[in-house]
Amino acid sequence: MENPTLFTSRKQARDYYTEVLRLAAQFESIGIDEKTARFAAHEAFFWFRNYVTAEQPQPVADTADDTKEAA
């Protein structure tokens, strides 16, 4: 799994921060101050990127023992 805080190219970093600023502008348009809007936008993209790049958990297969315990 790659480290989501590092970028592999300047273009990737520029694209990321362009999206952060675009989202921050949308936050500002609904009345959120600039500092809070930029922080919120950065956090949203950071955590989204963490989620997307992380290994997704696989569902656990049901077993006969599980159904006995539930009954």
KOLLO-836826 format. One line per field, with one value per atom (N, C-alpha, C): atom name; x, y, z; residue in one letter. Coordinates in Angstrom, 1 decimal. Example, Ala and Ser with C-alpha at 12.3 -4.5 7.8 and 13.67 -1.06 7.14 Angstrom:
KOLLO-836826
atomo <- N / CA / C / N / CA / C
px <- 13.2 / 12.3 / 13.2 / 12.8 / 13.7 / 12.9
py <- -5.7 / -4.5 / -3.3 / -2.2 / -1.1 / 0.0
pz <- 7.8 / 7.8 / 7.8 / 7.1 / 7.1 / 7.9
residuo <- A / A / A / S / S / S
***
This chain:
KOLLO-836826
atomo <- N / CA / C / N / CA / C / N / CA / C / N / CA / C / N / CA / C / N / CA / C / N / CA / C / N / CA / C / N / CA / C / N / CA / C / N / CA / C / N / CA / C / N / CA / C / N / CA / C / N / CA / C / N / CA / C / N / CA / C / N / CA / C / N / CA / C / N / CA / C / N / CA / C / N / CA / C / N / CA / C / N / CA / C / N / CA / C / N / CA / C / N / CA / C / N / CA / C / N / CA / C / N / CA / C / N / CA / C / N / CA / C / N / CA / C / N / CA / C / N / CA / C / N / CA / C / N / CA / C / N / CA / C / N / CA / C / N / CA / C / N / CA / C / N / CA / C / N / CA / C / N / CA / C / N / CA / C / N / CA / C / N / CA / C / N / CA / C / N / CA / C / N / CA / C / N / CA / C / N / CA / C / N / CA / C / N / CA / C / N / CA / C / N / CA / C / N / CA / C / N / CA / C / N / CA / C / N / CA / C / N / CA / C / N / CA / C / N / CA / C / N / CA / C / N / CA / C / N / CA / C / N / CA / C / N / CA / C / N / CA / C / N / CA / C / N / CA / C
px <- 0.9 / 0.0 / 0.9 / 0.6 / 1.4 / 1.0 / 2.0 / 1.7 / 0.9 / -0.4 / -1.2 / -0.8 / 0.1 / 0.6 / 1.7 / 2.2 / 3.3 / 2.7 / 3.3 / 2.8 / 4.0 / 3.6 / 4.6 / 5.1 / 4.4 / 4.8 / 4.3 / 4.9 / 4.4 / 3.0 / 2.7 / 1.4 / 0.3 / 0.7 / -0.3 / -0.5 / 0.5 / 0.4 / -0.4 / -0.2 / -0.9 / -2.3 / -2.6 / -4.0 / -4.8 / -4.1 / -4.7 / -5.1 / -4.1 / -4.4 / -5.3 / -5.4 / -6.4 / -7.8 / -7.9 / -9.2 / -9.6 / -8.5 / -8.8 / -9.2 / -8.6 / -9.0 / -10.4 / -10.7 / -12.0 / -13.1 / -12.9 / -13.8 / -13.9 / -12.8 / -12.7 / -13.6 / -13.5 / -14.3 / -15.8 / -16.1 / -17.6 / -18.0 / -17.1 / -17.4 / -17.6 / -16.7 / -16.8 / -18.1 / -18.5 / -19.7 / -21.0 / -20.9 / -22.1 / -21.8 / -20.8 / -20.6 / -19.6 / -18.8 / -17.7 / -16.5 / -15.8 / -14.6 / -13.5 / -12.6 / -11.6 / -10.7 / -10.2 / -9.3 / -9.9 / -11.2 / -11.9 / -12.2 / -12.6 / -12.9 / -11.7 / -10.6 / -9.4 / -9.0 / -9.1 / -8.8 / -9.8 / -11.0 / -12.1 / -11.9 / -11.6 / -11.4 / -10.1 / -9.1 / -7.9 / -8.1 / -8.8 / -9.1 / -10.0 / -11.0 / -11.9 / -11.1 / -10.3 / -9.5 / -8.5 / -7.8 / -6.8 / -7.5 / -8.6 / -9.2 / -9.8 / -10.4 / -10.9 / -9.8 / -8.7 / -7.5 / -7.0 / -7.0 / -6.6 / -7.5 / -8.8 / -9.8 / -9.7 / -9.5 / -9.4 / -8.2 / -7.0 / -5.8 / -5.6 / -6.4 / -6.2 / -6.7 / -6.2 / -6.7 / -8.1 / -9.1 / -10.4 / -10.6 / -11.3 / -11.5 / -12.4 / -12.1 / -12.9 / -13.9 / -15.1 / -16.2 / -15.8 / -16.2 / -15.9 / -16.9 / -16.5 / -17.5 / -18.3 / -19.6 / -20.4 / -20.0 / -19.9 / -19.6 / -20.8 / -20.8 / -21.9 / -21.8 / -20.6 / -20.5 / -21.1 / -21.0 / -21.6 / -23.1 / -23.7 / -25.2 / -25.7 / -24.9 / -25.2 / -25.2 / -24.2 / -24.1 / -25.2 / -25.6 / -26.7 / -28.0 / -28.2 / -29.5 / -29.8
py <- -1.2 / 0.0 / 1.2 / 2.2 / 3.4 / 4.3 / 5.2 / 6.2 / 7.3 / 7.5 / 8.5 / 9.9 / 10.2 / 11.6 / 12.0 / 11.0 / 11.3 / 11.2 / 12.1 / 12.1 / 11.6 / 10.9 / 10.3 / 11.3 / 12.4 / 13.5 / 14.8 / 15.8 / 17.2 / 17.4 / 16.8 / 16.9 / 16.3 / 15.1 / 14.5 / 15.4 / 16.0 / 16.9 / 18.2 / 18.7 / 19.9 / 19.6 / 18.4 / 18.0 / 17.9 / 17.3 / 17.1 / 18.4 / 19.3 / 20.6 / 21.5 / 21.3 / 22.0 / 21.6 / 20.3 / 19.8 / 20.3 / 20.3 / 20.8 / 22.2 / 23.1 / 24.5 / 24.6 / 23.8 / 23.8 / 23.5 / 22.5 / 22.1 / 23.2 / 23.8 / 24.8 / 26.0 / 26.3 / 27.4 / 27.1 / 25.9 / 25.5 / 25.7 / 25.3 / 25.5 / 27.0 / 27.8 / 29.2 / 29.8 / 29.3 / 29.8 / 29.6 / 28.7 / 28.4 / 29.1 / 29.9 / 30.7 / 30.3 / 29.3 / 28.8 / 29.7 / 30.1 / 31.0 / 30.3 / 31.0 / 30.5 / 29.5 / 29.8 / 28.9 / 27.6 / 27.6 / 26.4 / 25.6 / 26.3 / 25.7 / 24.9 / 25.5 / 24.9 / 23.7 / 23.8 / 22.7 / 21.5 / 21.8 / 20.8 / 20.1 / 20.9 / 20.3 / 19.4 / 19.8 / 19.0 / 17.7 / 17.8 / 16.6 / 15.7 / 16.2 / 15.3 / 14.6 / 15.3 / 14.6 / 13.6 / 14.0 / 13.1 / 11.8 / 11.9 / 10.7 / 9.9 / 10.5 / 9.8 / 9.1 / 9.7 / 9.1 / 7.9 / 8.1 / 7.0 / 5.8 / 6.1 / 5.0 / 4.3 / 5.1 / 4.5 / 3.7 / 4.1 / 3.4 / 2.3 / 2.2 / 1.1 / -0.2 / -1.2 / -2.6 / -2.7 / -3.0 / -3.1 / -4.5 / -4.5 / -5.8 / -6.7 / -8.0 / -9.0 / -9.5 / -9.8 / -10.4 / -11.8 / -12.1 / -13.4 / -14.4 / -15.5 / -16.5 / -17.1 / -17.3 / -17.9 / -19.4 / -19.8 / -21.2 / -21.8 / -23.1 / -23.8 / -23.5 / -23.3 / -22.9 / -21.6 / -20.6 / -19.3 / -19.4 / -20.2 / -20.3 / -21.1 / -22.0 / -22.7 / -21.7 / -20.8 / -19.9 / -18.8 / -18.5 / -17.4 / -18.0 / -19.3 / -19.9 / -20.0
pz <- 0.0 / 0.0 / 0.0 / -0.9 / -0.9 / 0.2 / 0.6 / 1.6 / 1.0 / 1.4 / 0.8 / 1.0 / 1.8 / 2.0 / 1.0 / 0.3 / -0.7 / -2.1 / -2.9 / -4.3 / -5.2 / -6.3 / -7.1 / -8.2 / -8.3 / -9.3 / -8.9 / -9.4 / -9.2 / -9.7 / -10.9 / -11.4 / -10.5 / -9.9 / -9.0 / -7.8 / -7.2 / -6.1 / -6.5 / -7.7 / -8.1 / -8.3 / -8.9 / -9.2 / -7.8 / -6.9 / -5.5 / -4.9 / -4.9 / -4.2 / -5.0 / -6.3 / -7.1 / -6.7 / -6.5 / -6.1 / -4.6 / -3.8 / -2.4 / -2.5 / -3.3 / -3.4 / -4.0 / -5.0 / -5.6 / -4.5 / -3.7 / -2.7 / -1.6 / -1.3 / -0.3 / -0.8 / -2.0 / -2.6 / -2.5 / -2.7 / -2.5 / -1.0 / -0.1 / 1.3 / 1.6 / 1.1 / 1.3 / 0.8 / -0.3 / -1.0 / -0.1 / 0.8 / 1.7 / 3.1 / 3.2 / 4.4 / 5.4 / 5.0 / 5.9 / 5.7 / 6.7 / 6.5 / 5.8 / 5.2 / 4.3 / 5.0 / 6.2 / 6.9 / 7.2 / 7.7 / 8.0 / 6.8 / 5.7 / 4.4 / 3.9 / 3.9 / 3.3 / 4.2 / 5.5 / 6.4 / 6.1 / 6.1 / 5.9 / 4.5 / 3.5 / 2.1 / 2.1 / 2.7 / 2.8 / 3.6 / 4.7 / 5.5 / 4.7 / 4.0 / 3.2 / 2.2 / 1.4 / 0.4 / 1.0 / 2.0 / 2.7 / 3.1 / 3.8 / 4.3 / 3.2 / 2.2 / 1.0 / 0.3 / 0.2 / -0.5 / 0.3 / 1.6 / 2.5 / 2.3 / 2.2 / 2.1 / 0.7 / -0.3 / -1.6 / -1.8 / -1.3 / -1.5 / -0.5 / 0.6 / 1.6 / 1.1 / 1.6 / 1.3 / 1.9 / 1.0 / 1.5 / 2.2 / 3.4 / 4.1 / 3.3 / 3.4 / 2.7 / 3.6 / 3.1 / 3.9 / 4.4 / 5.6 / 6.2 / 5.8 / 5.3 / 4.9 / 6.1 / 5.9 / 7.0 / 7.1 / 8.4 / 8.6 / 9.4 / 9.5 / 10.2 / 11.7 / 12.3 / 13.7 / 14.0 / 13.1 / 13.3 / 13.4 / 12.6 / 12.6 / 13.9 / 14.4 / 15.7 / 16.9 / 16.9 / 18.0 / 17.9 / 16.8 / 16.6 / 17.0 / 16.9 / 17.2 / 18.7
residuo <- M / M / M / E / E / E / N / N / N / P / P / P / T / T / T / L / L / L / F / F / F / T / T / T / S / S / S / R / R / R / K / K / K / Q / Q / Q / A / A / A / R / R / R / D / D / D / Y / Y / Y / Y / Y / Y / T / T / T / E / E / E / V / V / V / L / L / L / R / R / R / L / L / L / A / A / A / A / A / A / Q / Q / Q / F / F / F / E / E / E / S / S / S / I / I / I / G / G / G / I / I / I / D / D / D / E / E / E / K / K / K / T / T / T / A / A / A / R / R / R / F / F / F / A / A / A / A / A / A / H / H / H / E / E / E / A / A / A / F / F / F / F / F / F / W / W / W / F / F / F / R / R / R / N / N / N / Y / Y / Y / V / V / V / T / T / T / A / A / A / E / E / E / Q / Q / Q / P / P / P / Q / Q / Q / P / P / P / V / V / V / A / A / A / D / D / D / T / T / T / A / A / A / D / D / D / D / D / D / T / T / T / K / K / K / E / E / E / A / A / A / A / A / A
***
